[in-house]
Amino acid sequence: ELSGSAELVRQRLDLHLRRQTSCGEDVAASDIPIHSLERADLALRLRTSIPGDEDPSCQLQPCGLANSEAERRLQQDGPNELTPPEVESVVYKFLRTAFTG
């Protein structure tokens, strides 16, 4: 069962989907680009909460992912880190510069 704020977010997402519908075609929530969602809709789609004035429950309890959800995502997707860029060796850089200009 949804809490009051979650129900409000669900209603806003439904309204957003209806606005995105063109020519009577149904648009799935996953078809909407994530960058075009409002903060509350984004939190609903990502199954988390975002601190702020829009979500009063965040002022009463911790916001963000539950520990169980964070652990599940870590197991599923791995750590949230960027792959470092490849580093060009000094020797290769010298040879490339010396012979190619």
Secondary structure, 3 states (H helix, E strand, C coil): CCCHHHHHHHHHHHHHHHHHCCCCCCCCHHHCCHHHCCHHHHHHHCCCCCCCCCCCHHHHCCCCCCHHHHHHHHHHHCCCCCCCCCCCCHHHHHHHHHHHC
